[in-house]
Amino acid sequence: MAETKIFARLKADHDRHRELLDRIDQTKGDSPEREKLFEAFRVEVTAHAASEEMSLYATMLGKPDLRDEAQHSVAEHKEIDDMLTELYEMDFGSTGWLTRFRTMKDRYLHHIEEEEDEMFPEAEEGLSEAKKKELLAIFEKEKPKEKAKAAADEPSSEHARE
């Protein structure tokens, strides 16, 4: 069966996230580039996670055979969000920041690989084509709103963001 658009859309976001993580990992010290890329990643992944929860995860939570995986992924979203807040509040130029960033990066990459390799294929089988189209519409409607909310909602006032 060909992959449906909701899963392709989520994977496209994941590919963008992988690219941003790699670019951040290559930055040095408390540079404007590191802060700009990190903020772009923080806003993007926060909006993605919220929209994914409102579309795919909300549906999966209602299906007993998919509920455990959805609950696991929601917990991982919370863990990543907590790490992003922690990174946001740290000195971007410290070696501790880069160490913590790499820990978050590893956790996030594990999360999206788990989604793509295990959760998405299982959900793909358990959802009708009409439901998959509906989920894509919900995701596409919610993500811009969540992105605007994430951009306006700075986790801390310690760092001034542009």
MIZAGU-318378 format. One record per residue: residue number from 1; chain; z, y, x of N, C-alpha, C, O, CB in turn; residue in one letter. Coordinates in steps of 0.02 Angstrom, whole numbers, plus 50000, padded with zeros to 5 digits. Each point is the difference from the previous one (the first is absolute). Glycine has a CB too. Layout:
BEGIN
   tipa   vexvo    n_c3    n_c2    n_c1   ca_c3   ca_c2   ca_c1    c_c3    c_c2    c_c1    o_c3    o_c2    o_c1   cb_c3   cb_c2   cb_c1   keba
    NUM       A       Z       Y       X       Z       Y       X       Z       Y       X       Z       Y       X       Z       Y       X      A
...
***
This chain:
BEGIN
   tipa   vexvo    n_c3    n_c2    n_c1   ca_c3   ca_c2   ca_c1    c_c3    c_c2    c_c1    o_c3    o_c2    o_c1   cb_c3   cb_c2   cb_c1   keba
      1       A   50000   49940   50042   50000   50060   49958   50000   50062   50044   50037   50005   50049   50025   49933   49859      M
      2       A   49896   50109   50075   49997   50062   50038   50065   50040   49990   50030   49999   49947   49844   50004   50042      A
      3       A   50146   50030   50064   50061   50039   49997   49991   50059   49951   49948   50033   50002   50081   49934   50117      E
      4       A   50020   50044   49839   49994   50055   49953   50021   50066   50032   50031   50002   50053   49990   49919   49853      T
      5       A   49960   50132   50061   50008   50066   50028   50072   50021   50013   50013   50036   50049   49883   49993   49894      K
      6       A   50152   49950   50016   50070   50021   50012   50022   49975   50069   50032   50037   50037   49993   49961   49839      I
      7       A   49959   49940   50140   50022   49972   50064   49961   50031   50058   50028   50011   50054   50003   49882   49888      F
      8       A   49905   50119   50048   49960   50034   50051   50026   50071   50012   50002   50023   50057   49897   49908   49911      A
      9       A   50122   50102   49978   50026   50068   50006   50065   50001   50038   50011   50043   50043   49934   49987   49850      R
     10       A   50099   49923   50092   50064   49995   50036   49989   49984   50074   50033   50029   50043   50024   49934   49851      L
     11       A   49897   49992   50120   49985   49983   50070   49969   50058   50037   50013   50010   50060   49970   49871   49905      K
     12       A   49976   50159   50001   49971   50060   50033   50055   50048   50020   49998   50029   50054   49896   49958   49878      A
     13       A   50156   50021   50025   50058   50041   50019   50035   49970   50060   50018   50036   50047   49997   50000   49833      D
     14       A   49995   49899   50120   50033   49967   50056   49962   50011   50065   50031   50011   50052   50014   49903   49869      H
     15       A   49889   50084   50076   49960   50012   50060   50011   50071   50026   50004   50011   50060   49910   49906   49900      D
     16       A   50090   50130   49994   50013   50070   50019   50070   50006   50032   50009   50035   50049   49915   50007   49857      R
     17       A   50124   49923   50065   50068   50000   50027   50002   49971   50070   50033   50026   50045   50013   49964   49839      H
     18       A   49918   49955   50127   49997   49969   50067   49971   50050   50051   50025   50005   50056   49960   49881   49892      R
     19       A   49963   50149   50032   49969   50050   50044   50049   50056   50017   50006   50019   50059   49882   49955   49892      E
     20       A   50148   50051   50000   50049   50053   50012   50056   49976   50046   50021   50035   50045   49952   50015   49843      L
     21       A   50051   49889   50099   50054   49972   50042   49977   49995   50073   50038   50017   50046   50007   49919   49855      L
     22       A   49894   50041   50110   49975   49994   50069   49993   50069   50032   50015   50008   50059   49924   49887   49909      D
     23       A   50038   50154   49994   49992   50067   50028   50068   50031   50016   50007   50033   50052   49887   49981   49882      R
     24       A   50156   49976   50023   50067   50026   50013   50028   49967   50063   50029   50034   50042   49990   49986   49835      I
     25       A   49971   49915   50130   50026   49962   50057   49972   50026   50066   50031   49991   50053   49981   49908   49872      D
     26       A   49930   50132   50073   49968   50025   50061   50021   50071   50018   49981   50026   50053   49923   49899   49922      Q
     27       A   50133   50108   49981   50020   50069   50014   50057   50001   50050   50034   49950   50011   49931   50086   49874      T
     28       A   50045   50022   50144   50052   50009   50051   50049   50054   49979   49980   50055   49979   49940   49910   50111      K
     29       A   50145   50020   49914   50053   50050   49991   49999   50035   49934   49971   49976   49951   50025   50039   50167      G
     30       A   50036   50043   49881   50007   50040   49939   49938   50044   49992   50005   50062   49999   50121   49937   50011      D
     31       A   49816   49969   49985   49938   50038   49996   49983   50017   49927   50020   49965   49954   49940   49977   50150      S
     32       A   50003   50112   49887   49977   50017   49932   49959   49943   49970   50002   49987   49940   49998   50135   50091      P
     33       A   49962   49843   50011   49959   49944   49976   50044   49944   49972   49985   49973   49947   49926   50056   50138      E
     34       A   50143   49954   49951   50044   49946   49976   50030   50020   49932   50001   49959   49954   50026   50008   50166      R
     35       A   49997   50094   49875   50031   50022   49937   49949   50001   49943   50016   49980   49944   50066   50088   50122      E
     36       A   49858   49956   49949   49947   50004   49948   49980   49930   49977   49995   49987   49940   49963   50121   50110      K
     37       A   50031   49846   49997   49980   49932   49982   50056   49963   49964   49988   49964   49952   49936   50035   50147      L
     38       A   50138   50011   49924   50056   49966   49967   50008   50026   49929   50010   49960   49954   50047   50026   50157      F
     39       A   49937   50078   49879   50006   50028   49933   49944   49974   49955   50012   49984   49942   50044   50119   50105      E
     40       A   49883   49892   49979   49944   49973   49962   50015   49927   49980   49988   49980   49943   49932   50097   50118      A
     41       A   50106   49884   49986   50018   49931   49985   50056   49996   49948   49995   49962   49952   49970   50006   50165      F
     42       A   50087   50072   49893   50057   49999   49954   49978   50016   49928   50019   49964   49953   50057   50071   50141      R
     43       A   49884   50016   49897   49977   50020   49934   49955   49945   49971   50007   49980   49942   50000   50142   50089      V
     44       A   49947   49854   50009   49952   49949   49977   50035   49935   49980   49986   49973   49947   49927   50079   50128      E
     45       A   50131   49924   49967   50031   49935   49986   50050   50007   49942   50009   49952   49962   49976   50013   50159      V
     46       A   50048   50091   49873   50046   50011   49944   49962   50001   49934   50021   49969   49951   50056   50097   50125      T
     47       A   49867   49969   49922   49959   50003   49939   49970   49932   49985   49998   49979   49942   49976   50141   50081      A
     48       A   50002   49845   50028   49972   49933   49990   50052   49953   49971   49986   49966   49950   49936   50053   50147      H
     49       A   50137   49980   49932   50053   49954   49977   50019   50014   49927   50006   49954   49960   50037   50038   50158      A
     50       A   49967   50071   49865   50019   50018   49932   49946   49980   49950   50014   49972   49947   50055   50123   50097      A
     51       A   49868   49919   49973   49944   49984   49956   49990   49925   49994   49984   49974   49946   49962   50134   50085      S
     52       A   50064   49856   50023   49995   49927   50001   50054   49970   49955   49988   49953   49963   49963   50050   50154      E
     53       A   50109   50025   49886   50055   49976   49958   49987   50013   49926   50016   49959   49958   50064   50061   50137      E
     54       A   49890   50038   49889   49986   50017   49930   49942   49960   49971   49996   49991   49939   50047   50123   50084      M
     55       A   49914   49861   50020   49942   49962   49975   50011   49925   50011   50022   49965   49954   49902   50134   50070      S
     56       A   50060   49877   50034   50002   49928   50014   50070   49970   49994   50009   49950   49965   49894   50067   50110      L
     57       A   50146   50013   49957   50067   49971   50000   50031   49999   49930   50032   49951   49981   49983   50089   50137      Y
     58       A   49974   50012   49843   50028   50002   49932   49973   49941   49959   50037   49969   49962   49972   50157   50044      A
     59       A   49928   49858   50003   49971   49943   49966   50027   49935   50027   50017   49954   49962   49879   50113   50017      T
     60       A   50109   49927   50087   50025   49939   50031   50072   49986   49981   50019   49942   49991   49902   50076   50104      M
     61       A   50120   50034   49898   50070   49991   49981   50006   49969   49930   50050   49967   49985   49981   50131   50087      L
     62       A   49919   49912   49886   50000   49972   49933   49975   49928   49997   50001   49970   49946   49982   50144   50013      G
     63       A   49995   49859   50097   49974   49931   50002   50048   49958   50042   50007   50011   50060   49873   50029   49927      K
     64       A   50152   49911   49981   50051   49960   50036   49975   49970   50066   50038   49997   50049   50011   49978   49841      P
     65       A   49888   50003   50112   49975   49968   50062   49984   50050   50055   49989   49980   50057   49965   49930   49872      D
     66       A   50045   50154   50056   49985   50052   50049   50060   50046   50014   49998   50040   50046   49883   49956   49917      L
     67       A   50171   49997   49997   50057   50046   50003   50035   50002   50068   50014   50054   50026   50002   49925   49853      R
     68       A   49997   49963   50151   50036   49998   50064   49963   50038   50055   50030   50037   50038   50018   49853   49929      D
     69       A   49886   50100   50036   49961   50035   50051   50001   50075   49989   50005   50039   50047   49922   49861   49965      E
     70       A   50068   50121   49926   50002   50072   49984   50068   50029   50019   50003   50054   50029   49914   49929   49878      A
     71       A   50137   49983   50076   50067   50025   50016   50009   50005   50076   50029   50048   50025   50016   49901   49869      Q
     72       A   49930   50001   50142   50004   50001   50073   49963   50061   50028   50025   50034   50045   49982   49840   49956      H
     73       A   49933   50138   49973   49961   50057   50025   50030   50067   49982   49997   50047   50040   49902   49882   49950      S
     74       A   50132   50077   49951   50034   50062   49982   50057   50013   50049   50011   50057   50021   49958   49926   49857      V
     75       A   50068   49964   50139   50055   50007   50049   49973   50022   50068   50032   50041   50033   50034   49871   49906      A
     76       A   49877   50062   50081   49970   50021   50063   49977   50072   49997   50006   50036   50050   49958   49847   49971      E
     77       A   50010   50140   49922   49982   50070   49993   50061   50044   50012   49995   50051   50034   49914   49918   49883      H
     78       A   50147   50012   50055   50062   50039   50008   50021   50002   50073   50020   50052   50026   50016   49916   49858      K
     79       A   49960   49975   50150   50017   49996   50071   49955   50046   50041   50025   50036   50044   50014   49845   49940      E
     80       A   49897   50118   50003   49952   50043   50037   50015   50074   49985   50001   50041   50046   49910   49868   49950      I
     81       A   50102   50106   49941   50016   50069   49981   50062   50025   50037   50002   50057   50024   49946   49924   49863      D
     82       A   50103   49977   50116   50061   50019   50037   49985   50013   50074   50027   50047   50029   50042   49884   49890      D
     83       A   49889   50027   50110   49982   50009   50071   49960   50064   50010   50009   50035   50050   49990   49840   49965      M
     84       A   49957   50141   49937   49961   50062   50005   50046   50061   49998   49991   50048   50037   49911   49895   49909      L
     85       A   50148   50055   50010   50048   50055   49995   50038   50007   50066   50009   50055   50025   50002   49927   49850      T
     86       A   50010   49962   50151   50037   50001   50064   49956   50030   50056   50024   50041   50039   50041   49857   49924      E
     87       A   49873   50081   50040   49954   50027   50051   49988   50075   49991   49998   50038   50048   49947   49850   49959      L
     88       A   50048   50133   49931   49989   50070   49984   50057   50043   50025   49989   50057   50022   49945   49909   49877      Y
     89       A   50126   50007   50099   50060   50038   50019   50014   49997   50075   50042   50038   50025   50003   49939   49863      E
     90       A   49921   49980   50148   50012   49993   50073   49960   50051   50040   49954   50032   49973   50067   49846   50010      M
     91       A   49997   50131   50080   49963   50041   50047   49935   49963   50017   50001   49946   50030   50106   50107   50018      D
     92       A   49837   49976   49933   49935   49968   50010   49983   49988   50074   49958   49958   50015   50004   50096   49879      F
     93       A   50071   49982   50151   49985   49993   50071   50043   49949   50036   49990   49987   50059   49975   50130   49938      G
     94       A   50084   49854   49968   50046   49954   50033   49969   49930   50007   49957   49980   49960   50139   50085   49994      S
     95       A   49926   49899   50097   49977   49931   50007   50027   49957   49942   49969   49951   49981   50027   50062   50146      T
     96       A   50061   50007   49846   50028   49965   49942   49954   50004   49940   49995   49953   49960   50119   50071   50083      G
     97       A   49852   50034   49950   49954   50008   49944   49944   49949   50005   49984   49965   49952   50043   50158   50041      W
     98       A   49943   49873   50066   49943   49954   50009   50022   49927   49991   49963   49960   49971   49984   50123   50107      L
     99       A   50112   49900   49946   50026   49933   49991   50009   49984   49926   49980   49947   49977   50078   50060   50135      T
    100       A   49973   50040   49851   50011   49989   49928   49933   50000   49963   49992   49961   49953   50121   50094   50056      R
    101       A   49841   49988   50011   49933   50001   49969   49967   49931   50007   49971   49974   49952   50018   50150   50074      F
    102       A   50015   49849   50034   49967   49935   50011   50033   49944   49959   49966   49953   49979   50003   50085   50137      R
    103       A   50096   49967   49874   50034   49951   49956   49974   50007   49929   49984   49951   49967   50120   50053   50106      T
    104       A   49892   50059   49903   49973   50012   49932   49928   49976   49996   49980   49969   49950   50097   50130   50036      M
    105       A   49884   49915   50065   49929   49980   50000   49995   49924   49994   49960   49975   49960   50010   50125   50111      K
    106       A   50069   49864   49967   49999   49926   49997   50019   49975   49931   49969   49955   49973   50059   50040   50148      D
    107       A   50024   50036   49849   50022   49980   49932   49946   50014   49949   49987   49959   49956   50132   50063   50076      R
    108       A   49849   50036   49974   49948   50018   49952   49939   49955   50007   49973   49977   49950   50068   50142   50051      Y
    109       A   49939   49868   50061   49942   49956   50010   50015   49930   49972   49956   49968   49970   50011   50098   50133      L
    110       A   50094   49910   49907   50019   49936   49972   49995   50002   49924   49975   49953   49969   50102   50026   50129      H
    111       A   49947   50075   49872   49999   50008   49927   49929   49997   49973   49986   49963   49953   50118   50106   50055      H
    112       A   49850   49970   50021   49932   50002   49972   49962   49935   50015   49957   49980   49960   50043   50145   50053      I
    113       A   50015   49843   50042   49968   49935   50013   50024   49948   49949   49960   49960   49976   50032   50067   50147      E
    114       A   50072   49975   49861   50027   49955   49949   49967   50013   49932   49982   49953   49964   50128   50043   50099      E
    115       A   49883   50068   49920   49967   50017   49937   49928   49973   49999   49980   49966   49953   50091   50137   50037      E
    116       A   49892   49911   50063   49929   49982   50001   49989   49925   50005   49954   49973   49969   50024   50136   50084      E
    117       A   50064   49856   49985   49989   49929   50012   50031   49955   49946   49975   49946   49987   50022   50079   50133      D
    118       A   50058   49998   49849   50036   49957   49953   50001   50029   49929   49979   49967   49952   50091   49994   50143      E
    119       A   49955   50101   49898   50011   50027   49934   49936   50017   49963   49992   49980   49942   50115   50065   50100      M
    120       A   49847   49989   49990   49939   50020   49965   49960   49939   49975   49979   49999   49942   50017   50104   50129      F
    121       A   49993   49846   49971   49963   49942   49975   50035   49966   49940   49966   49978   49953   49990   50004   50162      P
    122       A   50110   50013   49887   50037   49970   49945   49994   50042   49937   49989   49974   49945   50091   49975   50137      E
    123       A   49927   50116   49925   49994   50045   49943   49929   50000   49973   49989   50003   49939   50103   50069   50106      A
    124       A   49860   49925   49999   49929   49999   49981   49986   49943   49951   49965   50009   49951   50004   50041   50161      E
    125       A   50060   49892   49902   49989   49942   49957   50036   50006   49934   49976   49975   49949   50012   49956   50152      E
    126       A   50069   50104   49898   50041   50003   49940   49984   50057   49952   50033   50006   49949   50053   49941   50118      G
    127       A   49865   50094   49950   49984   50058   49958   49928   49997   49975   49955   49980   50036   50129   50088   50029      L
    128       A   49906   49953   49873   49933   50002   49972   49960   50057   50032   50028   50045   50029   50015   49906   49861      S
    129       A   49892   50045   50103   49957   50053   50026   50016   50067   49966   50001   50052   50032   49907   49864   49992      E
    130       A   50104   50081   49911   50017   50062   49964   50065   50030   50027   50005   50061   50007   49936   49895   49890      A
    131       A   50108   50001   50116   50064   50024   50026   49991   50031   50070   50030   50051   50015   50031   49861   49917      K
    132       A   49898   50057   50109   49987   50026   50067   49967   50069   49997   50017   50045   50039   49971   49838   50004      K
    133       A   49966   50126   49910   49968   50065   49991   50051   50052   49976   50000   50057   50022   49891   49887   49951      K
    134       A   50153   50035   49982   50052   50044   49975   50047   50021   50057   50019   50059   50005   49975   49886   49882      E
    135       A   50024   50008   50156   50044   50015   50057   49968   50050   50048   50033   50045   50025   50018   49840   49964      L
    136       A   49884   50106   50023   49965   50047   50044   50001   50070   49969   50011   50049   50036   49915   49858   50006      L
    137       A   50063   50098   49893   50000   50065   49967   50069   50033   50005   50005   50060   50013   49906   49900   49907      A
    138       A   50142   50000   50072   50068   50027   50006   50011   50024   50071   50026   50055   50011   50015   49867   49898      I
    139       A   49941   50036   50140   50010   50018   50070   49963   50065   50017   50029   50046   50030   49984   49832   49999      F
    140       A   49924   50127   49951   49959   50059   50015   50027   50063   49965   49994   50055   50027   49906   49869   49987      E
    141       A   50129   50068   49927   50028   50057   49964   50065   50023   50032   50012   50060   50007   49936   49899   49887      K
    142       A   50094   49994   50126   50067   50016   50026   50001   50023   50072   50041   50042   50018   50002   49876   49903      E
    143       A   49912   50056   50121   50005   50014   50072   49994   50075   50016   50041   50024   50040   49911   49864   49980      K
    144       A   50001   50149   49952   49998   50072   50016   50064   50037   49980   50023   50044   50035   49854   49952   49951      P
    145       A   50152   49985   49957   50063   50031   49978   50057   49982   50048   50040   50043   50018   49921   49953   49862      K
    146       A   50041   49941   50141   50052   49978   50046   49991   50031   50069   50049   50015   50034   49960   49878   49902      E
    147       A   49929   50118   50084   49987   50031   50065   50024   50073   50000   50030   50023   50048   49870   49901   49968      K
    148       A   50087   50111   49930   50023   50069   49994   50076   50003   49999   50030   50043   50032   49865   49988   49906      A
    149       A   50136   49922   50027   50073   49998   49997   50029   49984   50069   50049   50032   50020   49946   49931   49859      K
    150       A   49976   49989   50156   50025   49982   50067   49993   50057   50049   50043   50011   50042   49927   49870   49935      A
    151       A   49974   50156   50018   49989   50056   50046   50050   50056   49988   50021   50034   50047   49857   49937   49957      A
    152       A   50142   50038   49933   50047   50053   49983   50073   49979   50012   50044   50042   50008   49875   50000   49908      A
    153       A   50093   49893   50086   50067   49973   50005   50016   49979   50071   49995   49942   50018   49998   50019   49864      D
    154       A   50026   50088   50159   50017   49984   50069   50068   49965   50002   50047   50021   49967   49887   50079   50075      E
    155       A   50071   49846   49997   50063   49962   50003   50058   50040   50029   50058   49985   49985   49874   49913   50025      P
    156       A   50054   50151   50031   50053   50038   50033   49975   50070   50015   49940   50011   50008   50110   49883   50042      S
    157       A   49996   50152   49955   49980   50069   50018   50008   50012   50075   49989   50055   50024   50044   49984   49861      S
    158       A   49987   49909   50152   50011   50009   50072   49937   50020   50037   50001   50043   50044   50090   49872   49949      E
    159       A   49853   50053   49989   49936   50016   50031   49960   50042   49948   49994   49980   49943   50006   49913   50131      H
    160       A   49974   50162   49947   49956   50039   49957   49931   49970   50004   49972   49993   50055   50097   50112   49960      A
    161       A   49901   49878   49929   49934   49970   49999   49950   50050   49972   50016   50041   49957   50033   49843   50030      R
    162       A   49891   50111   50039   49948   50045   49977   49955   49965   49951   49952   50030   49975   50052   50032   50133      E
***
